[in-house]
Amino acid sequence: MNRLVPLLLLAASPALADSPVVEGAVANETRGGWSFSVTVRHPDTGWDHYADAWAVFALDGTKLGERVLLHPHETEQPFTRSQSGIQIPEGTESVIIRAHDSVHGWGADYVLELP
């Protein structure tokens, strides 16, 4: 029983349950940089708790670009938003994309191999 209690507490943790998740992403190189379309899922509950951004990071953790999300998406889940003009260093083969919410911060890494 003593081993079960920490597992139950972990499973009930709202921080884990409410973190934003990147479900998919597509990147295309353009003349002005890279264009990313990112699909995010998050149980937005309104202005007090919603997915408020996603960002592209180099594998070393350097932030390369960000899309700020200006409102909750309570009735649109998952949702996809795009951002263009993101500068990716030449020779980069993959990037990390993370979604952010207004309560828990950054969610888990989503690794995207670039075309």
C-alpha positions as CSV (number, residue, x, y, z in Angstrom):
1,M,0.0,0.0,0.0
2,N,2.8,2.4,0.8
3,R,4.2,2.1,-2.7
4,L,0.7,2.8,-4.2
5,V,0.2,6.2,-2.6
6,P,2.9,8.0,-4.4
7,L,1.6,6.6,-7.7
8,L,-1.9,7.7,-7.0
9,L,-0.7,11.2,-6.1
10,L,1.4,11.4,-9.3
11,A,-1.6,10.3,-11.4
12,A,-3.8,12.9,-9.8
13,S,-1.3,15.7,-10.3
14,P,-3.0,18.6,-12.1
15,A,0.3,19.9,-13.3
16,L,0.8,16.8,-15.4
17,A,-2.7,16.5,-16.6
18,D,-3.0,20.1,-17.7
19,S,0.3,20.7,-19.5
20,P,0.1,21.6,-23.2
21,V,1.0,19.0,-25.7
22,V,2.3,19.4,-29.2
23,E,0.5,16.7,-31.2
24,G,2.2,17.5,-34.6
25,A,4.2,19.9,-36.6
26,V,5.2,20.7,-40.2
27,A,8.1,22.9,-41.2
28,N,8.9,24.3,-44.7
29,E,11.9,26.4,-45.7
30,T,11.0,29.6,-47.5
31,R,13.0,32.6,-48.7
32,G,12.4,34.5,-45.5
33,G,13.3,31.7,-43.1
34,W,11.3,28.7,-42.0
35,S,7.5,28.4,-41.7
36,F,6.1,26.1,-38.9
37,S,2.5,24.9,-38.5
38,V,2.1,23.4,-35.0
39,T,-0.9,21.5,-33.6
40,V,-1.4,21.9,-29.8
41,R,-3.8,20.2,-27.4
42,H,-4.6,21.7,-24.0
43,P,-7.7,21.8,-21.8
44,D,-8.1,25.6,-21.9
45,T,-10.5,26.8,-19.3
46,G,-10.5,30.5,-20.2
47,W,-8.2,33.4,-19.7
48,D,-6.9,32.1,-16.3
49,H,-5.5,28.9,-17.8
50,Y,-4.8,28.4,-21.6
51,A,-2.1,27.5,-24.0
52,D,-0.5,30.9,-24.7
53,A,2.4,30.1,-26.9
54,W,4.6,27.6,-28.7
55,A,8.2,27.9,-29.6
56,V,10.9,26.3,-31.7
57,F,14.3,25.4,-30.0
58,A,17.6,24.2,-31.2
59,L,18.7,20.9,-29.7
60,D,21.1,22.9,-27.4
61,G,18.0,24.7,-25.9
62,T,18.4,28.0,-27.8
63,K,15.0,29.5,-28.7
64,L,14.8,30.1,-32.4
65,G,11.3,31.4,-32.7
66,E,8.0,31.7,-31.0
67,R,4.3,32.0,-31.8
68,V,2.3,33.8,-29.1
69,L,-1.3,32.7,-28.8
70,L,-3.6,35.6,-28.0
71,H,-6.7,33.9,-26.6
72,P,-8.0,30.6,-25.2
73,H,-9.1,27.9,-27.5
74,E,-11.7,26.3,-25.3
75,T,-13.9,25.0,-28.1
76,E,-11.2,24.3,-30.6
77,Q,-9.1,21.3,-29.6
78,P,-6.6,20.5,-30.9
79,F,-5.8,23.6,-32.8
80,T,-3.1,24.5,-35.3
81,R,-1.4,27.8,-35.7
82,S,1.5,28.9,-37.9
83,Q,4.5,31.2,-37.7
84,S,6.8,32.1,-40.5
85,G,10.2,33.8,-40.7
86,I,11.9,31.6,-38.1
87,Q,15.6,31.5,-38.7
88,I,17.1,28.0,-38.4
89,P,20.9,27.7,-38.5
90,E,22.2,26.0,-41.7
91,G,22.9,22.3,-41.2
92,T,20.3,21.9,-38.5
93,E,18.6,18.5,-39.0
94,S,16.0,18.6,-36.2
95,V,14.4,21.0,-33.7
96,I,12.4,20.8,-30.5
97,I,9.0,22.3,-30.3
98,R,7.3,23.0,-27.0
99,A,3.9,24.4,-26.1
100,H,3.5,26.8,-23.2
101,D,0.5,27.5,-21.0
102,S,-0.3,30.3,-18.6
103,V,-0.2,28.2,-15.5
104,H,2.3,25.4,-15.9
105,G,4.8,26.8,-18.3
106,W,6.5,24.7,-21.0
107,G,5.2,21.2,-21.9
108,A,7.1,18.2,-23.1
109,D,9.5,18.2,-26.0
110,Y,8.3,17.4,-29.5
111,V,11.2,16.6,-31.8
112,L,10.7,17.5,-35.5
113,E,13.1,16.3,-38.2
114,L,13.4,19.1,-40.8
115,P,12.9,18.2,-44.4
